[in-house]
Amino acid sequence: MVQGQSPVVKLGAWGSDGGAAHDIDVVAAPPHRLHSIALRWGKVIDSLAFTYTDKDGQLHAAGPWGGAGGVSEDLITLGPSEYVTEVGWTVGPFKLKEIEACVTSLKFVTNLGTTHGPFGNGDGAHHSLPVLDAGSVVGMFCRAEDYLHAIGFYVRPLAVTESTDSPAKPEGESLP
């Protein structure tokens, strides 16, 4: 790996250019494993926060990004061998606030077959990000103000161990 290059892939963002950009520092502390996701939501996704560990096992917190509105608050805590293998979301209008496009729903699916969500009403265009070959979603970034206007994801590809040439779990070592 080139010095300063992150072992994760940045995908997205989907949504509008409203709000301010929020991101994590993937060079200083590349996400290795997602631990928890906290959401505030109602008709749309109001805010997002999450925790992750880097390759050295240090816990990092991101967010909350977005507003304090919403009628529901949910915390997803992943088990020690659980990781996110698919994310689904919708981007559409929030007519009540005259917003042309924001994230109107989020859904997370894990390797254990557990589905969390969908959170939000789901109006708008549906999107899905399945992570193939035992890779995992390890972080997120967004544009937000009072609501999430856009969302994107960090994916950690499956690591392959050099000694056996067999796949390692996503919790394994970073890519070479």
C-alpha positions in Angstrom: 0.0 0.0 0.0 1.2 3.5 -0.8 2.1 5.6 2.2 -0.9 7.8 3.1 -3.3 5.7 1.0 -6.4 4.4 2.8 -7.4 0.6 2.7 -11.0 1.6 2.2 -13.0 2.6 -0.9 -15.2 5.8 -0.8 -18.5 5.4 -2.7 -21.0 8.2 -3.3 -22.4 10.5 -2.3 -26.1 10.2 -3.3 -28.5 13.1 -2.7 -28.2 16.9 -3.1 -25.5 19.4 -2.5 -27.5 21.1 0.4 -26.0 21.3 3.9 -22.4 21.1 4.9 -19.9 18.3 4.1 -19.1 15.9 7.0 -16.5 13.2 6.8 -13.9 11.1 8.8 -10.2 11.2 8.4 -9.5 7.9 6.5 -5.7 8.6 6.2 -5.0 9.3 9.9 -7.5 6.6 11.2 -8.8 4.4 8.4 -12.0 2.6 9.5 -11.6 -1.1 9.9 -14.8 -2.2 11.5 -18.2 -0.5 12.1 -19.4 -0.9 15.7 -22.6 1.1 16.0 -24.9 3.4 14.1 -27.3 6.0 15.7 -30.1 7.6 13.7 -32.7 10.3 14.4 -35.6 10.1 11.9 -39.2 10.9 11.1 -40.4 11.4 7.6 -36.7 11.7 6.6 -33.3 11.0 8.1 -32.6 13.9 10.5 -29.1 12.9 11.8 -26.5 10.1 11.7 -23.7 9.2 14.0 -21.5 6.0 14.2 -18.5 4.5 15.9 -15.8 2.4 14.3 -12.4 1.0 15.1 -9.2 1.4 13.2 -6.8 -1.4 12.4 -5.1 -0.9 15.8 -8.5 -1.4 17.6 -8.9 2.2 18.6 -12.5 3.3 18.8 -13.5 6.5 16.9 -16.8 8.4 17.0 -18.3 10.4 14.1 -21.3 12.7 14.2 -24.0 13.3 15.0 -24.3 15.0 11.6 -27.6 16.7 10.9 -30.4 18.1 13.0 -32.0 17.2 16.3 -35.5 16.7 14.8 -37.3 13.5 14.1 -39.8 11.5 16.1 -37.6 8.4 16.5 -34.1 7.6 17.6 -32.5 4.2 17.0 -29.1 2.8 17.9 -27.8 -0.2 16.0 -25.0 -2.1 17.9 -23.2 -4.7 15.8 -22.1 -7.9 17.5 -18.4 -8.9 17.6 -18.6 -11.0 14.5 -21.3 -9.0 12.7 -20.7 -6.5 9.9 -22.8 -4.5 7.4 -23.0 -6.2 4.0 -25.7 -4.1 2.4 -27.1 -0.6 2.7 -30.4 0.6 1.1 -31.6 4.2 1.1 -33.9 6.5 -0.7 -33.4 10.1 -1.9 -36.4 12.3 -2.5 -38.2 15.5 -1.7 -39.2 16.6 1.8 -42.3 18.5 0.8 -43.2 19.7 4.3 -40.0 21.7 4.5 -39.8 22.5 0.7 -36.6 20.5 0.2 -36.1 19.1 -3.3 -33.9 16.2 -2.3 -32.7 14.6 1.0 -32.1 11.1 2.4 -35.7 9.9 3.1 -34.8 6.4 4.4 -31.9 4.1 5.4 -31.7 0.4 5.9 -28.7 -1.8 6.9 -28.3 -5.6 6.4 -25.6 -7.6 8.2 -23.7 -10.8 7.4 -25.9 -12.5 10.0 -29.0 -11.8 7.9 -30.3 -9.1 10.3 -32.1 -6.1 8.7 -32.2 -2.8 10.6 -34.8 -0.5 9.2 -35.9 0.9 7.0 -35.8 4.1 9.0 -37.7 7.1 7.4 -40.6 7.1 5.0 -38.8 6.0 1.8 -40.2 8.5 -0.6 -38.1 9.0 -3.7 -35.6 7.0 -5.7 -34.4 3.8 -4.1 -30.7 2.9 -4.0 -28.8 -0.2 -2.8 -25.2 -0.9 -2.1 -24.5 -4.7 -1.7 -20.9 -5.4 -0.6 -19.7 -8.5 -2.3 -17.1 -11.1 -1.4 -17.2 -10.7 2.4 -16.3 -7.0 2.3 -18.1 -4.6 4.6 -19.4 -1.1 5.1 -17.0 0.5 7.7 -18.0 4.1 7.7 -20.1 6.9 6.2 -19.9 10.5 5.1 -22.6 13.0 4.3 -23.9 16.4 3.6 -26.2 17.6 6.3 -27.8 20.6 8.0 -31.2 20.0 9.7 -31.5 16.7 7.6 -29.2 14.4 5.7 -29.1 15.9 2.2 -26.7 13.3 0.8 -24.9 10.1 2.0 -21.9 8.0 0.9 -20.2 5.0 2.3 -16.7 3.6 3.0 -16.3 0.0 2.1 -13.4 -2.2 3.2 -12.8 -4.9 0.7 -12.0 -8.5 1.8 -8.4 -8.9 2.9 -6.5 -11.8 1.5 -3.8 -13.3 3.7 -0.5 -13.9 1.9 0.4 -17.1 3.8 -2.6 -19.1 2.8 -4.1 -17.1 -0.1 -7.4 -17.7 1.5 -10.0 -15.0 2.4 -9.7 -13.5 5.8 -12.7 -12.0 7.8 -13.4 -8.3 7.3 -12.1 -7.9 10.9 -8.7 -9.3 9.7 -5.6 -7.3 8.7 -5.7 -4.4 6.3 -5.0 -4.8 2.6 -1.3 -5.0 1.7 
